[in-house]
Amino acid sequence: MAEKLNCGFLHSLLYPVRCPYCNKLIERHEYACKDCLRDIPENGIEQGVLGGYRCCSPLPYTGNFKKAMLRFKLGGKRRYAKRFAPLLYKQIKESYEDTVFDYITFVPMHKVNIRQRGFNQSELLALELSNLMKIPYFKVIEKDKMTHAQHGLKLDQRRTNLKGAFKVIDKQKIDGRSILLLDDIITTGSTLGECAKTLQKAKPSYICCVTLLSVANLY
Ligand SMILES: [Zn+2]
């Protein structure tokens, strides 16, 4: 027992865990420091996605939450996925209560963009969330059209930009299934809407969306 405690102590000295939002030291089992936890909206953010789908998100796309996402996506902080996933899990339990999902899928990136970044941040989140929810995650759609970055485009341009960008790659896995569709951020909902529309072609029983951050101005 004493040995175990010592190992844990040593491990935390060598590999300290930090709050992804403000960089303060936190305990291994925590996902944010007490100050940042206080800034997390109690009920999360819920909004509709093009096509009538629901989307829930635990965090607003503001301040330290936004900066943490940028470090995660562009600053090589892949390990943040482990700290973000419990927030997604909590939000899903609150927003979708007793809904049973067969699996998680995520908004895919074009292979050229994956090559540049080295990973798909939404896939990393899907992997960590799948461990917590104890359901699998699968890639069932792919992005086979290069598109312009969505930010800076007007709403109608966003929709045209993404039109036909995604393609079903595993029809059988979608047919009749209840699917949780995950992305990192929701802005106008065009990307999730287009992905849901693509999934819908293969006749799932149900689609709900979840993102870590939401741009919705609810404050
Ligand atoms: Zn913090």
Residues whose N, C-alpha, C, O or C-beta is under 5 A from the ligand:
A	BS01	ZN	C19 Y21 C22 N23 K24 C33 C36
